[in-house]
Amino acid sequence: MISMHCSSTPQVPCRQAAFYAWRPAGGHLHRSHQSQRRFAFACWALASQKSDLSAVVIGSGFAGLSAAARLTRDFAQVTLLDRDHFTDAITEEESDDPELWRQHYEAETRRRLGVTQYKQPHVMLQKGLELIEEIFPGYQQELAQAGALDIDLLSDIIVYDWDKEWLPGHSSGTRSLAASRHLYETVLRKFVLRISNLKVQTSAAVNGLAYNAEEQRVTGVHLKSGQMLDADLVVDASGRHSDVSKWLEQLGHKPPSTMTVEAGLQYTYRMYEMPEDPDRQWSIAVCIDNPEYNRTAVMVPIETNKWQLNLAGYKGHHCPTDEEGFLQFAKDMPSPTIYEAIRHAKPLSDISAYRNTGNFRRLFEKAPPPDGLCVIGDAVCCFNPIHGQGMTVGLMGSQLLAKCIGEQLKGSAGSERQHQLAALNGLPAKFHSQLGRLVDYPWTVSVGPDAQKPDAVMNMPQTEANVFSVLLTKYFVALQQARFDDLYLMKKVTKVGHMLAPPTVLFGPDVVGRLLWYVLRSKLKFGPSKEIAHGTTAVGPAAAATATSNGFRN
């Protein structure tokens, strides 16, 4: 077991992990910038007066890292546990040398056994980046300096869906930084390790909860090593494979009921190095074979000129893992964009399959954990990864948890410890009630298409289709198609998809009016709208001949 404890004057083993500064190729990050960022976080951490309480966070993925950082505002000591052994001792030479980077990346992938999807493509939604920046000013700048690419989610993306293709050109104002999960996590962990009242233990697998039966409160965790850690609050952020239900049963506490929707989706993955192509105007390519929705392809750039490709297929349409079958699957997609991009590219990895893609939800809002225990991230709700919501929903959950804790502890700072502990009574019920509402929409987005698959295996309440649900489904299908013909609708759908706006905006009179006009125009075989006709799109049978690089083509 390795323990890393960062104080205001960290020891040498921790200094390398906590204070290593990424630098852009050919340049250096000025130390004054590092000092400014540490000072900004110190101001944030001191914004609320701490209690005398301690907390343990299980799991150091995005939800766990964010939760641990936020809890340091209210708790005197926070301990972050992870079952894996990882290192952030990345040298400056590795950040510049692609081959050294690849070797380190592969080594970290093998070590991160608790994150089975570690090497799969990840794109952080803009909302997620904003949530990290909220607690760690400078995160996005440092991520970019480490090699992440600034992406506009409309002008830098090519999307083929519903037999139409959106081409790069229009700026949306909705942005992201494209990088590997390895880079997202490594930079975030560096910021977290700078916090003085946070301790990290790796190779620390949890096998049970400590419990006070008389007070009906979780009081810490038992590690497989035999060590027991006391805590006034335990936060389980251990992910999709969390044992929290088993731990609760061991305490005699009824675990929550669950819902699952498993549609048999398989990702088939490979990493490439792409040749220079001055004609390539896109940074991210997406291809979906709607309305069948059996196959999808996503290609994303990451640091050091690497590209990650996922070819996904539902049951009966899985992508082969041999060289010939993999390329043929890409070639058979309805758009040739990705196949043309990879057929002359240099493969940098083997072809590997990933099948752990089902939707899973623990209904803690109906059966909250006992006092002293809260659950966040994928340990509560994990989605089909194809929608890219998991990291951001986990970050939103940690923000909500910190908000609820702040409300519970308000006015208790400076009082006796037992009074502070009593102030946390009822926290799990309050938090999980609100968290359930938060995940309702992304859960619906994820399970809706999967539940329609004929081979889907489901464990969830079945409701009979009614007029309202049928109309709602038709509304969203029409909206997904109309966005290719209306820049305004495309921007609205993109903002909701990136959780920058609530889904209710898609029912506003502006959206409904434009959608009705699209449906009417389509039924009556009218041409494109006046706005679109001025060079931003081409719609109709002859669209391919007249499409420009600024709009769409059929």
N, C-alpha and C positions, 0 to 999 in steps of 0.2 A: 504494500500500500504506500502510495506517495502522497505526502501532504504538502501543499503550497500555501503559505500564509503571507500575505502581502501587508506590510505595515507601512507607515509613512517613510521609513528608511529601510526598504527591502534588502534582504540578504542577497548575495551574489546569485544563487540558483534561481531565485525568483526574478531578479532584475532583468535577466536575459529574456524571460518570457513576457514580463510586464512592460518593459520600457524600450524594447527594440522598436525602432522607428522605421517603417517602410519608407522607401524613397522612390521617386519616379526614375525610369531608366536615364542614366547620365546626369542625375542631379541628387540633391540631398534635401531632406525635410529639416527645416531650421528648428533648432532646439527651442527657440522662443515660442514657436507654434505648439510644440509639445507641452510646454509650461502653461500656455493659455488654455489648452484643452483640459489639463489636469486641474487648473484653477476653476474652470467652468464647471467641471463635475463636482469639485469640492463645494462650490456655492450651491449646486443643486442638492447635494447630499445633506447640507446643513440647513436646507430650507425648512425642515421640520425637526422639532426636538425629539431625540430618540428616547425610546422606553428603555427599561432594563432587561428586556426580553431577548430570547434567542430564537433563531429559526434554522431549519434544515431544509434544503431544496434538493430533491432527488432528480438527477438528470441535467446534463449541461448542453442540451440542444438550445434552440432559439428561445423557447418558452422558459426553460430553466435559467439560462443566462440572464434573460431580461427580468424574470421574477426575482432572482437573487440580487441583482443590482437595485431594483426598486425597493426591496425589503430592507436594504441597508439604511434607508432613510428613517425607518421607524424602529428597527431592531438594533440592539447594541452589538450583536454578533450574528452573522449569517454564515452557515457552512454549506458549500455546494459540493454535492457528491456525484461521481460518475463511475459507472462500472468499468469503462474502458480506460486504457492507458494511452494518453496522447501527449504530444509535445508541440510547443509553438516556437521552438528554437530554430527558426528559419533564418538562414544567413542572407545577407544582402546579395551575395553571388547567386543564390538560388532564385531570388526574385527577378534577376536579369537573365539567367541561363535557362532556356526552355527545357533542356534535358535534365538538369538538376531539379528543376521544378517538377517535372513528370515523375522522377524517382521518388521525391518526397511525397507527392500527391498519392501515388500508388501505395506507399508505405502507410500513410495515414488512413487510406481507405481500408487497408487490411486491419489496422488497429481499431477502427471505429466499428466494432462488432455490434454495438447497441443501436447503430443507425444503419439499417440494412440498405436504405436508399441513398447512402452517402454520395456515391459517384453519379447518381442520376442528375439530369439537368434540373437546376433550380433557378427560378427568376423571382426575386423579391418584388412584391407589389409595392407601388409607391407609398401606400399607407404604412406598410411594414418598415420601410426605410425612414419614414417620418417618425414613427414610434421609437426607433432606436436613436435617431438624432435628438429626440426630445430628452433622453436621459444621458446621451453621450454626444454632445456637440463636437463635430469634427469627424464623426464616423464615416459619413459619405465621402468626405474629402480624402481621408486616409485610405478608404476602400478604393477610390479612383487612383490614388497614387500607387497602390499595390497592383494595379493592372485592370481593375473592373472597368467596363465600357459603359459610357453614358448612352442610354437608349431612349428614344421617344417612341411610345407605344403605338403610334400611328405612322409617323414619317419614316421610321426605320424598320418597319415590319411588313412582310408580305403574307397575306392570309388567303387561302383558298377554302371556301366553304359554301355550301348550297349552290354549287356550280357557278360561283362568282369568285373573282379574285380582287382583293384589295392590294393596290400597288403603293409603294412608298411615295411620299410627296407632301402630305398635309401634316403640319405640326398639331399635336393634340394638347400639349402642356402636361400630359400625363407621362411621367418618366420613370425609369428604373436604372439600376446599375447591374449590368450582366456580369456574372462571375460564377465560379464554382461554389458549391456549398462549403468546400474546404476553405476558400478565401473568406466568404461571408463570416463563417464561424471563427476563423483564426483571428481576424481583425477585431471582431466583437469580443472575443475572449481576452485579447490584450487590454481592451478598455476595462473589462470587468475586473481583471487582476490588479488594476491600479487602486481598487477600493480598499481603504485601510481596515475596515471592520468586516472583511470577507475572507474566508478561508476555503481553499479548494482541496478536496481529496479525490485522487483518481484511483483506479483499481479498487473501488469501494462499492461492492455490490450489496444491495439491501435485501434481506430475506425475511423481514417482519417489522412490525410496529410495536413500540413500547406503549403500554396502556395502563391507565389508572381506572380500574373498574368502579371504584367508589365514586369518583368524580365523572366517570364516563368521558374521559378525555385522553387523546393520544399525547404521549409525553416524550416521544423520541423514536429512534429507529435502531434495529439490530442489524449489524453487518455480518456477512458470511464469514468474515475473519474472526468473529467472536466479540468484536468491539460493540459497545452500545453508546450511542450519542443521545444525550438529553436535548430536548428542544421544547419550546413553548408553542411552536407552530411547525408542522411538517407540511411541505408542499411537494406533491408528487408530480413531477414533470418528466417521468421516465419513458413516455412515449407509447406507441401502439401496443407494445408487448408488456405493459405495466402489469404487475401482480397485485394491484391494489384490491381487486375483488377477493382474491385469495387471502390477503392480509386481513381484510375486514371479517371474513368468515372465521379466521383464526381467533379473532377477538370476540366472536359471538355476535357481531354486528351484521345485520342483513345487507348484503351488497346490492347495488342498484341493478335494475333490469337493464337489458341492452337491446339495441337495434342493430341489425347488420343488413347490408345489401352488397352481395358479391356477384359481379357480372362476368367474371372470368377474364378481365383485361390483363394482357401481358405486355410489358415494355421490353423491347430489345434494343440494346444500347451499344454505341461505339463512339470513340473519340477520334477526331481528325485534326490534321494540320492542313489548312486550306491554301492553295496557291493564290497569289495576288490576281485580282480580277477587277480592272477599272470599270467594267460595265455592271458589276454587282452593286446595286443600290440599296439592298436590304441588309439588315444585321440579324434579324430573327425571321425564320420561315416557319409557317404553320400550314398544314394541309389536312382537311377533314373531309371524309367522303359522305357528308350529309346529302340526302336524307337517310341513307342506310345506317350511317354512323357505326360502321364496323371497324374502320381503320383510321388512324391518325398518324401524322408525322410532325415532329418538332425539332428544329435545329437552332441552337443557341450558341453565340460566341462567349468565350470566357477569357481569362487572362492568358498572356504569353502566346497569343495567336492560336489558341486551341478552340475547337468547335465540338460541342456535344450533340449527338443525334439520338433521338428516340423514335423508333418505329413501333407503334402500338397497335394491337389488334385484340378484339374481343374473341371469346371462345369460338373456335372454328375459323378464325381469321388471324391466328398468331403469326408473327413474323419468324421465319426460320433463323437459326443461329449459325448456319454455314455461310460461307462467303457468297456463293452463287445465289442462294435463296434470299439472303439479306439484300443484295443489290437488286434482285428481281422484284422484291416487295416494294422497294423504293421506286423502281421504274414503273410499277403498276399503279401507283397513287394517281389520282385524277389530275394532279398538276405535276409537270416535269421538273419544277424548280429545284427540289432537293436532290433528285437523282442526278441532274446535270451538275449540281454543286459538288457532289461527292465522287463522281465516277473518275475524276482525275485528282482527287485529294489523297493525301497520305494517311493511312490508318495508323493510329498511335496506341490502340488497345485491341484486345480480343473482343469478339462479339459476345455479349452476355445478356441473359434474360432475367427479368424481375417480375414476379407474379403477385407480390403481397400488396395488392392495389384495392382491396375491398373497402367499403365504407363501414365504419364501426362507431357506435355511440353508447356511452354509459349515461343513463338518465339520472344523474345526481340531483337534478332539480326536483325529482319526485321522491328520492330517498337520499338526503344529504349525508355526508360522512359525519362522524362524531366531532365534537369540538377538538381543536388541535390539529385537524387535517383538512387540507384543501387540495384539489386535483385540477391540473390545467393542461393545456396543449393536447397532443394526440392521446394522452392517457384518458381524456374525457371524450374527445371526438376526433376521429381521423377520416379524411376524405379520400376519394379517388384522386391520386396525385395529378391527374391530367388537368385539373382546374387550377392548380397552383395557389390554393388558398391556405394550406396548412401552416406555413411559417407565419403569415400575417395574422391569422386567427389566434395562433399561440401567443403572439406578441400583444394582441388586443386583450387576451385573457389575463396576461400578467399585469397589464395596465389596470384592468378592472379590479383585480385582486388588490393591488396597491391602493386603489381608491377606496375600496370597502374597508381595508385595514385602517387607513387614515381616518375614516369616519368613525370606526369603532373605538380607536384609541384617542380620539380628539378630547383634549382636556385632561387626559390621564397622565401625561408626562410629568415627572417630578413627584408623583404619588408613590405609595408603597407598591412593591412588585406584585403582590397578590391582587391589588386593585387593578393594576394594568392587565394582569392575566384574566381577571374577571371581565374586563372590558371587551375581551375577544370572544366571550360566550355568544353563541349564535352566529358567528362569522361564517361557518361553512354553509348554513342554510341560506343566509342572505346572499353570499357570493354566488352559490350555484344556481339560485333562482334567477339571478341576473345573467349569469353565464349561459344558461339554457336559452334565454331569449336572444343572446348575442349570436349563438351558433345556429339558430333556427334557419336563417336565410342561406348561409353557405351550405348547410346540410341539405336543404331542399334543392339547391342548384346542383349539388353533386349526385344525390341519389335519384333525382328525377329521371335523367336519361338512362342511368344504369338499371333502374327498376323496370324500364320498358323492354329490356332485353329478354328474349324468350327463355334463355337458359339461366336467368338471374336466380340466385338463391337468396331468399329474404327471410329475415326474422324481424318483423315490424308489423304494427297494426295495419290491417288492410281496410281501406275505405272504398265504398262503391263510388264509381264515377257519377257525378251529378252535372247538371247543366253548367254550373259555375266553374267547376274544375276543368271541364272540357273546353269552355270558352277561354279560360286562363291559359291553358296549354296552347291553344290556337293563337292567342295573342302574342305569347312569347316566341313561338315559331315564326310568326309574321314579322315580329320586331327583329329577330336575328337575320332574316332575309332583307328587310327594308334598310337596315343599317348600311348595306353595301351600296345603296342607291341614294343615301342621304347623309352627308357629312355631319350634320347636326345630331342625327340619331346615333351615328357611329361614335361620336364623342361622348354622348350621354351613356351609352352602353359600356364604353371603355371605363368611364369614371366609376360606374356602379361595380363593374367587374374588378376594379382595383380598390374597392371599398372606400373610395373618396366621397361617395354620395350614397344615401340610403336607397334601397330598391324602390321606395315610394315615388322617386322622381320619374320613374318609367311609366307612371300612371298620371302624370301631370297633363294639363290640357294641351301644352305645346307638343308633347310626345304623341299623345293620342291623335291630335289633329293631323300631324305629319304622317302617322301610320295609316290613318284612314285614307289620306290622299294617295299614299303609295298603293294601298289595296285597290282603290278605285281606278287609279291610273293603270295598274297591272291588268285588272279585269277588262278594262276598255281598250287595252293595247295602246295606250298613249306612250309617247316617248318619255325620256327622262325629264326630271324637273328642270326649270329654268336655271337654277343654281348649278345643277350638275352638268347641264348641257354645255356650259361654257368651259369645256376642256378638262373638267375634273373627273369625268367618268364616261364610259360608253356602255350602254345597256342594249341588249337585243342580239339577234342572230349574227349580225355583222360586227359585233363589238370587238372581237379579237383583232380585226384589221384597223380599227380606229382608236384603240385604247392608247392612252398616253402614260407616261411614267408618273403622272400626278394623281391618278384616280383608280378606276376599277376596270376589270374586263370580265366578260362572261366566258 
